[in-house]
């Protein structure tokens, strides 16, 4: 309940950022009505296994299913900042792909008390192992990588986005989850975005550690535009072109020069020490995917009762051996 109270405050403070079809619903009927309407618009495009997982969380926790569903509709309604990059080839010391996903959002949300790295080991006919950095009880994906060396990043769309929004379709964080759970290549992920019924406007990035490439996508209901190392000029409004690098962020005037300065030496360690804290991106949480070593570096913002710096990008990172996590035997009853 603390979480939904905080979300109500956030939406009231930034009501102009709420998609117009839902703005009047929020004003006249409250945030819960808008979230319930969002679910009605999207449920026919949501995979049954996701709905079953939410049902299981409800039964296991004792939390009402409607509350669980409302929590999962928030990414469609609430906009966050965020930054991302993918760098490989001439941009990194050994040519392997390094990818960043930095979430800039609400440092006062109660979610700060329950950050979680969840590692999935699906049945053999239901995808492959993958990991998500999020919060306890959240089954979508905003940050994560898979055993197939596929990783995701996300940033909210800009006001001058070329495409149009729709509230009817497959929520983008469920699309990102499907990319992690089922897709094996960068082209698989691109084709999934092309063929799904898309909803709101966001920037997405997908990295492929086998191909040693990443792409950034301008993703909206009516338009999908792909940026890679051949056509990245104009991405996020930045006229620069950095070899073997794609990127988008909350502060392009800072992110772009720093990526340029670190070109050739951009390792996971450099991203942690010399990029994120200088650009000041990733306050809520941040993840670095080192595909060459199959290491996943994660940091979370400070919970209220903790000590040290507040922003995740200034805090201690945890290095996870993703290959070992994915090689664990799947749980059995």
N, C-alpha and C positions, 0 to 999 in steps of 0.2 A: 504494500500500500504506500510505503514511503516513496518507492520508485515512481508510481503513477502520479503521486502528488507532485514530485519534482518535474516530471514530464509535462504536467498541466501548466506549471509555472513557466517552463521553457517555451511551450507553444504560445502561451499568452504574451510572452516577451517578444516573440518573433513570428507573430501571426501572419505577416506578409509573406513569409517564406513557405507557409503551408500551401500546397497546390489549391488553386482557386475552387475547383469543384467541392473540396472538403472544407474550405475556409468557413463558409456559412454554417456548415454542420457543427464545426468546433465552436463557433460563436454562439449559436442558438441552442445547441444540445450537448456540448461538452466533448472532451477528448475521447471518452469511451464510445460514444456514438460514432465518431469519425473512424475509430479503429474497427468497430464492428462492421461498418459499411465497407471499409477497405477489405476486410475478410470476405464479405459477400461478393465483392468484385473479383477476388483472386482465387477463391477456393476451388473453382472448377479447373484451374490451371495448375494447381499445386499437387505434387505427387502424393499418392496415398500413403507411402511409407513415412513421409514427413508428418502428415496428420496423425498417423499411428504412433509415431515417436512422441508427439506432443501429448497424446492421450496417455501414453505410458508414464510420462513425467508427471502428469496430473494425478494419476492413480498412485504413483510411488511417493509423491510429496504431500498429497492431500490438498493441493492448491486447485481451485476450480479451473476446469478446462478453458472456460471463456477468458479467464485472466491470463493463462498461458498463451492462448491465441492472440490476445490483444498485445502482449509483449512482442510477439513476432511480427506484428504489423507495423511497429514503430519505424523500422528503417525505411519503409515506403512513405512515411509521413514527415519524419524529422530529418533535417539536413545537418550533416557534419562537415568539417573542413577536410583535412587529410592531404597527404603527399605520397608519391610513389616514384620509383625509378626501377629500371632494369638495365644492367650494364654487363657487357661481355666483350670477348675478343680484345681489341686494342685498348679497351677502357679498364680492364682488370689485370692484375699482375700475372695470372696464369691463363687468362683467356676464358675461364669458367664464368658462368652466369651468376651474378649477385643481384638480388632484388630486395627492395624495401617497401614495406607497407606501414605508413604512419597514420594513426587515427587521432585527429584533433577534434575533441567534442566537449563534453560536459565534465568538468573536474569535480563537481559536487554531487553527481548522481550516486545513489546507493550501490549501483553496479560496481563502483570502485572497490567495494568490500568483497566481491566474489569473482575475481578474474580466474579463468580456468583454461588450461590447455587440455582439450579432449582429443584422444586418439581413437579413431574408429577402426574396427576390424570386421567389415561386413561379411555376410555369407558369400560363398564363392560365386553365386549367380547375381550378386547385388553390388558389384563394384569391387574396389580395391582399398587398401588401407590409406587413411588420410588423417591429418591433424588440423585442429582449428583452435586459434586463440580467440576466446570470447569471454562469456560469463556463464556461470552455472545455470543450466536449464535452457540455454539458447541453442536451437538446433539448426539455424541457418548458418551461413558462413560469410564473414566479412574479412577475415585474415586467416591464411592457412596454406599448407603445402601437402602434397600427396606422395605416396610411394612411387608414383610414376614420374617424379621430378616435375610436377606441375604446381605452380604457386599463383596466388591471387592477390590483387590490391584493388582499392576502391577510393574514389573521391566524389563529392557531390558535383553535379553539373553546374555550369556557369549560366548567368541570366541570358547570354546571347547564344545559347545552345541552338544549333540549327534545327533539331528535331522537336517534335511535339510529344507531350506526356499523354499517358492514359492510365487510369486507375484499374483497368480491366486487363488482367494478364498474370504472368508468373512473376512474383516478387523477385527482384534482382538478387537478393541474398540467398534465395533458394536456387536460382540459376548458378550462382557461384559455388554453392555446395555441390550441385550436380557436376560441375566442372571438376572439382576435386575428387569426387567419389567415382566418377565414371570415365572421364576423358583421359586419353593417353598421350595426346600430342597437342601442340598449339593449334593446329588446323582443326582438331576435334572441338576444341573450345570455341574457336571462331565460328564453326558451323553450328554449334549449339546456340550461340547468340543470334545468328542469322535466322534460325528456324524457330526459336521460341517466340511466344507472344510477349514482347517486352512492355514495360510499364513506364517508370519514371526516368528522368534524365540524370545519368551519373557518368563519371569516367571510371572505366575498369581497366585493369592491366592483368595480363596472364604471362607468366614466364614458363619456359620449357627448358629444363636443365639438360635434356638429352640433345635437343636441337641447338642449345646455347643461343637462344633468342628470346626476346620478349616483345609484346605488342601492347599498345595502349588503344583503348576504344572509346570513342564518343558514342555512348549507348543511350538510346531513347526509344520510345514507342515507334516512332515513324522513321527513324534513321539510325543506321549503324555505320560509323566511319572508323576505319582501321588505320592506325599509325604504326609504322615499323621503322627500321633503320634506313629505309630507302625514302621515306616520305614524311619524316617527323616534323618538318618545318610547319609552323603555325599551330602546333599542338599546345593547347591551353593558352593560345595567343602569343606564344614565344617565337620570335622570328629566327632564333638561333638553330643550328644543326650541329649536334655533337656526335661524332662517330661512334657506332656500336652502343648507342644509349637511347633509351626512350624514357620519358619522365613527364610528370605533371604534379603541381603542388600548390599549397596555399600561398606561397610567396615565391613566384617564379623569378622575381628580380634578385632573389638570394639563392634559390635552389639551382638555377641554371649556371651562374658563375662558379658555384662551389663544385658542381659536377664537372665543369670545364677544368677547374684547377686540379681536381683529383684524377683527371683522366689518365689512365695508364697505371694507376696505383690504387684504384677503388676496390678494396677488399671489404669483407664484412666488418673487420676491425676498424677500418678507416671510416666506413659509414657510421659506425657507432660513436667514434671519437671525434671525427672531423667534419661530419656532414649534418646529422640530425640535430645536435645541440647548437650548431652555428646557424642553421636554417630555422631552428626552434620549431620543429614539427614532430608530432607524435606525443602530445601531452597525455592523452588518455591511455593509449597503448601503442607499442611499436614492435615490429618484427622484421628481422633481416633473414633472408633465405640464402644460404651459401650452398649452391647446388653441387659444386665440386667436392666439397667435404661432406655433403648431406647433413649440415648442421643448421638448426633453427635457433636463432637468438631472439629472445622475447623480453620485454620490460613493460611494466604497468605503472600507472600513476599512483601516487601515494594515497593509501586509505587514510581516513581522518586520524586514526589513533597511531599511525606509524611515524617513524622519524626520517630525517633526511630530506632531499629535494622533493618537490611536489610532482614535477612533470616526468613522465616515463622516460623521455629522451635524456634526462639528467640522472637517472637512477641506474642501479646495478642491473645488468642483463643476466639472464639465465641462458646458458648454452645447452641445447638438447641435441642428443645424437639421434637424428630423425631416422636414419637407416636402422638403428637398433630398435627404436620404438615400433617401426613398421614391421620388423621381423619377429616381434613377439607373437606367440601363439594366441589365436583369437579366443576370447572367453567362452566357456561352455557352462551349461546349467549343471 
